[in-house]
Amino acid sequence: MVEAARILFGEHGFHGTGMAQIADASGIRVGQIYRDFESKEDIIAAMVAADLSDFLDEAVLAQAIAMGDRQRVRRWVLDLMIRKQQPNDSTLLPEILAEASRNPRVAAIMREGDQRIRRHVAAALAMLAPHAESACARCVEELMMTLMMGGCSRRMALVEGDWQFLEGCMARFLDQQIAWLADHDDGAAAADHADA
């Protein structure tokens, strides 16, 4: 049912899709849909939660961090920044973002998703540059989030691009940011402050 709603929201928009259409497309009765989901916003929440689980590969990151595998953590960050989108994302994500601008419930769902992604990006950066100043780490985290969303937007806009070239650029950028964080570690800052 959620997959049927995903396709319909992408094709007809959030407001252009009714529960009856979702029922017809999924083969599930309207009454059953309302037993599982009180509103279309609850369907969006289920979509976002499922998509984030697929997108984040949380188990992969957790295992890489637990093993101290810097290369796997670095690969996870790169995948997050340039991950290929789902087939329907070019129509569905803009629809959800537009709905978030006018619907407080959908905006809250998107903020929760943003915070979930941020927690994982912060954990990855903490592993890659464990002693980085918190303000510097926050700056890099924000850049990563912005680049990730920018990459999604370019794909949604069907911008032709050399995605392999982009991956190389992102890899160099990530390595520069990790090196910058290593140069701004809390221990060195505290020692410099004590010497002054």
Secondary structure, DSSP 8 states (H G I E B T S, - for coil): -HHHHHHHHHHH-STT--HHHHHHHHT--HHHHHHH-SSHHHHHHHHHHHHHHHHH-HHHHHHHHHHT-HHHHHHHHHHHHH----TTHHHHHHHHHHHHHH-HHHHHHHHHHHHHHHHHHHHHHHHHSTTB-HHHHHHHHHHHHHHHHHHHHHHHTT----HHHHHHHHHHHHHHHHHHHHHTBHHHHHHHHHH-
